[in-house]
């Protein structure tokens, strides 16, 4: 079995693949204060709870956008599973060209998502990732990573609203019944959900106009299933897009 690890700013996702099938998926908080030993115990116990024997893990691949945690998780995989992981970065065979002005500035997760999205679309594709930031990544019909857009994430925007407006209290990020809010909670939920749906549609329209070729639109990330149904642009949601991309890259480097 293959263990795929996506280290994000908010959460760390661990996926266990049996061949090309994702059989288990667990998450931990991206805690910088947790030690290697604590992570080892936590991840092994979480996987054991799902029925995964650590001895079944024969390989590992890691993408990280949190440099202080990268070495920690590498040590976790080595100590906890006896695997020297493939770490996504310069020199790794991904199967796509990165056409960014400085390829080192592109987050590993964005490249991994592009790999998985192109495998899905087999054509030009825009990946909308609702993570800590909301990112839009453009892949050409030839499978090259071109660039994209980085916007504040939904939760970041909500936190800024609650902290800067003293009379507004925190609300659940959920779909309101109507666009016109008749109370503070409904008004804020409308702005967060429908406002971000409008942002997605507006940016996708501008991206398609500028790119000049047909593009499919695929979404992933924690809030994708909340926002995507309110958009006109997003065709499909894949919760495990990054983990799938990691599997594909691992296969290409064997």
Secondary structure as a PSIPRED ss2 file (coil, helix, strand):
# PSIPRED VFORMAT (PSIPRED V4.0)

   1 X C   1.000  0.000  0.000
   2 X E   0.000  0.000  1.000
   3 X E   0.000  0.000  1.000
   4 X E   0.000  0.000  1.000
   5 X E   0.000  0.000  1.000
   6 X E   0.000  0.000  1.000
   7 X E   0.000  0.000  1.000
   8 X C   1.000  0.000  0.000
   9 X C   1.000  0.000  0.000
  10 X C   1.000  0.000  0.000
  11 X E   0.000  0.000  1.000
  12 X E   0.000  0.000  1.000
  13 X E   0.000  0.000  1.000
  14 X E   0.000  0.000  1.000
  15 X E   0.000  0.000  1.000
  16 X E   0.000  0.000  1.000
  17 X E   0.000  0.000  1.000
  18 X E   0.000  0.000  1.000
  19 X C   1.000  0.000  0.000
  20 X C   1.000  0.000  0.000
  21 X E   0.000  0.000  1.000
  22 X E   0.000  0.000  1.000
  23 X E   0.000  0.000  1.000
  24 X E   0.000  0.000  1.000
  25 X E   0.000  0.000  1.000
  26 X E   0.000  0.000  1.000
  27 X E   0.000  0.000  1.000
  28 X E   0.000  0.000  1.000
  29 X E   0.000  0.000  1.000
  30 X C   1.000  0.000  0.000
  31 X C   1.000  0.000  0.000
  32 X C   1.000  0.000  0.000
  33 X C   1.000  0.000  0.000
  34 X C   1.000  0.000  0.000
  35 X C   1.000  0.000  0.000
  36 X H   0.000  1.000  0.000
  37 X H   0.000  1.000  0.000
  38 X H   0.000  1.000  0.000
  39 X H   0.000  1.000  0.000
  40 X H   0.000  1.000  0.000
  41 X H   0.000  1.000  0.000
  42 X H   0.000  1.000  0.000
  43 X H   0.000  1.000  0.000
  44 X H   0.000  1.000  0.000
  45 X H   0.000  1.000  0.000
  46 X H   0.000  1.000  0.000
  47 X H   0.000  1.000  0.000
  48 X H   0.000  1.000  0.000
  49 X H   0.000  1.000  0.000
  50 X C   1.000  0.000  0.000
  51 X C   1.000  0.000  0.000
  52 X C   1.000  0.000  0.000
  53 X C   1.000  0.000  0.000
  54 X H   0.000  1.000  0.000
  55 X H   0.000  1.000  0.000
  56 X H   0.000  1.000  0.000
  57 X C   1.000  0.000  0.000
  58 X C   1.000  0.000  0.000
  59 X E   0.000  0.000  1.000
  60 X E   0.000  0.000  1.000
  61 X E   0.000  0.000  1.000
  62 X E   0.000  0.000  1.000
  63 X E   0.000  0.000  1.000
  64 X E   0.000  0.000  1.000
  65 X C   1.000  0.000  0.000
  66 X C   1.000  0.000  0.000
  67 X H   0.000  1.000  0.000
  68 X H   0.000  1.000  0.000
  69 X H   0.000  1.000  0.000
  70 X H   0.000  1.000  0.000
  71 X H   0.000  1.000  0.000
  72 X H   0.000  1.000  0.000
  73 X H   0.000  1.000  0.000
  74 X H   0.000  1.000  0.000
  75 X H   0.000  1.000  0.000
  76 X H   0.000  1.000  0.000
  77 X H   0.000  1.000  0.000
  78 X H   0.000  1.000  0.000
  79 X H   0.000  1.000  0.000
  80 X H   0.000  1.000  0.000
  81 X H   0.000  1.000  0.000
  82 X C   1.000  0.000  0.000
  83 X C   1.000  0.000  0.000
  84 X C   1.000  0.000  0.000
  85 X C   1.000  0.000  0.000
  86 X E   0.000  0.000  1.000
  87 X E   0.000  0.000  1.000
  88 X C   1.000  0.000  0.000
  89 X C   1.000  0.000  0.000
  90 X C   1.000  0.000  0.000
  91 X C   1.000  0.000  0.000
  92 X C   1.000  0.000  0.000
  93 X C   1.000  0.000  0.000
  94 X C   1.000  0.000  0.000
  95 X C   1.000  0.000  0.000
  96 X C   1.000  0.000  0.000
  97 X C   1.000  0.000  0.000
  98 X E   0.000  0.000  1.000
  99 X C   1.000  0.000  0.000
 100 X C   1.000  0.000  0.000
 101 X C   1.000  0.000  0.000
 102 X C   1.000  0.000  0.000
 103 X H   0.000  1.000  0.000
 104 X H   0.000  1.000  0.000
 105 X H   0.000  1.000  0.000
 106 X C   1.000  0.000  0.000
 107 X C   1.000  0.000  0.000
 108 X H   0.000  1.000  0.000
 109 X H   0.000  1.000  0.000
 110 X H   0.000  1.000  0.000
 111 X H   0.000  1.000  0.000
 112 X H   0.000  1.000  0.000
 113 X H   0.000  1.000  0.000
 114 X H   0.000  1.000  0.000
 115 X H   0.000  1.000  0.000
 116 X H   0.000  1.000  0.000
 117 X H   0.000  1.000  0.000
 118 X H   0.000  1.000  0.000
 119 X H   0.000  1.000  0.000
 120 X H   0.000  1.000  0.000
 121 X H   0.000  1.000  0.000
 122 X C   1.000  0.000  0.000
 123 X C   1.000  0.000  0.000
 124 X C   1.000  0.000  0.000
 125 X E   0.000  0.000  1.000
 126 X E   0.000  0.000  1.000
 127 X E   0.000  0.000  1.000
 128 X E   0.000  0.000  1.000
 129 X E   0.000  0.000  1.000
 130 X E   0.000  0.000  1.000
 131 X C   1.000  0.000  0.000
 132 X C   1.000  0.000  0.000
 133 X E   0.000  0.000  1.000
 134 X E   0.000  0.000  1.000
 135 X E   0.000  0.000  1.000
 136 X E   0.000  0.000  1.000
 137 X E   0.000  0.000  1.000
 138 X E   0.000  0.000  1.000
 139 X E   0.000  0.000  1.000
 140 X C   1.000  0.000  0.000
 141 X C   1.000  0.000  0.000
 142 X C   1.000  0.000  0.000
 143 X C   1.000  0.000  0.000
 144 X C   1.000  0.000  0.000
 145 X E   0.000  0.000  1.000
 146 X E   0.000  0.000  1.000
 147 X E   0.000  0.000  1.000
 148 X E   0.000  0.000  1.000
 149 X E   0.000  0.000  1.000
 150 X E   0.000  0.000  1.000
 151 X E   0.000  0.000  1.000
 152 X E   0.000  0.000  1.000
 153 X C   1.000  0.000  0.000
 154 X H   0.000  1.000  0.000
 155 X H   0.000  1.000  0.000
 156 X H   0.000  1.000  0.000
 157 X H   0.000  1.000  0.000
 158 X H   0.000  1.000  0.000
 159 X H   0.000  1.000  0.000
 160 X H   0.000  1.000  0.000
 161 X H   0.000  1.000  0.000
 162 X H   0.000  1.000  0.000
 163 X H   0.000  1.000  0.000
 164 X H   0.000  1.000  0.000
 165 X C   1.000  0.000  0.000
 166 X C   1.000  0.000  0.000
 167 X C   1.000  0.000  0.000
 168 X C   1.000  0.000  0.000
 169 X C   1.000  0.000  0.000
 170 X C   1.000  0.000  0.000
 171 X C   1.000  0.000  0.000
 172 X C   1.000  0.000  0.000
 173 X C   1.000  0.000  0.000
 174 X C   1.000  0.000  0.000
 175 X C   1.000  0.000  0.000
 176 X C   1.000  0.000  0.000
 177 X C   1.000  0.000  0.000
 178 X C   1.000  0.000  0.000
 179 X C   1.000  0.000  0.000
 180 X C   1.000  0.000  0.000
 181 X C   1.000  0.000  0.000
 182 X C   1.000  0.000  0.000
 183 X C   1.000  0.000  0.000
 184 X H   0.000  1.000  0.000
 185 X H   0.000  1.000  0.000
 186 X H   0.000  1.000  0.000
 187 X H   0.000  1.000  0.000
 188 X H   0.000  1.000  0.000
 189 X H   0.000  1.000  0.000
 190 X H   0.000  1.000  0.000
 191 X H   0.000  1.000  0.000
 192 X H   0.000  1.000  0.000
 193 X H   0.000  1.000  0.000
 194 X H   0.000  1.000  0.000
 195 X H   0.000  1.000  0.000
 196 X H   0.000  1.000  0.000
 197 X H   0.000  1.000  0.000
 198 X H   0.000  1.000  0.000
 199 X H   0.000  1.000  0.000
 200 X H   0.000  1.000  0.000
 201 X H   0.000  1.000  0.000
 202 X H   0.000  1.000  0.000
 203 X H   0.000  1.000  0.000
 204 X H   0.000  1.000  0.000
 205 X H   0.000  1.000  0.000
 206 X H   0.000  1.000  0.000
 207 X H   0.000  1.000  0.000
 208 X H   0.000  1.000  0.000
 209 X H   0.000  1.000  0.000
 210 X H   0.000  1.000  0.000
 211 X H   0.000  1.000  0.000
 212 X C   1.000  0.000  0.000
 213 X C   1.000  0.000  0.000
 214 X C   1.000  0.000  0.000
 215 X C   1.000  0.000  0.000
 216 X E   0.000  0.000  1.000
 217 X E   0.000  0.000  1.000
 218 X E   0.000  0.000  1.000
 219 X E   0.000  0.000  1.000
 220 X E   0.000  0.000  1.000
 221 X E   0.000  0.000  1.000
 222 X C   1.000  0.000  0.000
 223 X C   1.000  0.000  0.000
 224 X H   0.000  1.000  0.000
 225 X H   0.000  1.000  0.000
 226 X H   0.000  1.000  0.000
 227 X H   0.000  1.000  0.000
 228 X H   0.000  1.000  0.000
 229 X H   0.000  1.000  0.000
 230 X H   0.000  1.000  0.000
 231 X C   1.000  0.000  0.000
 232 X C   1.000  0.000  0.000
 233 X C   1.000  0.000  0.000
 234 X C   1.000  0.000  0.000
 235 X C   1.000  0.000  0.000
 236 X E   0.000  0.000  1.000
 237 X E   0.000  0.000  1.000
 238 X C   1.000  0.000  0.000
 239 X C   1.000  0.000  0.000
 240 X C   1.000  0.000  0.000
 241 X H   0.000  1.000  0.000
 242 X H   0.000  1.000  0.000
 243 X H   0.000  1.000  0.000
 244 X H   0.000  1.000  0.000
 245 X H   0.000  1.000  0.000
 246 X H   0.000  1.000  0.000
 247 X H   0.000  1.000  0.000
 248 X H   0.000  1.000  0.000
 249 X H   0.000  1.000  0.000
 250 X H   0.000  1.000  0.000
 251 X H   0.000  1.000  0.000
 252 X H   0.000  1.000  0.000
 253 X C   1.000  0.000  0.000
 254 X C   1.000  0.000  0.000
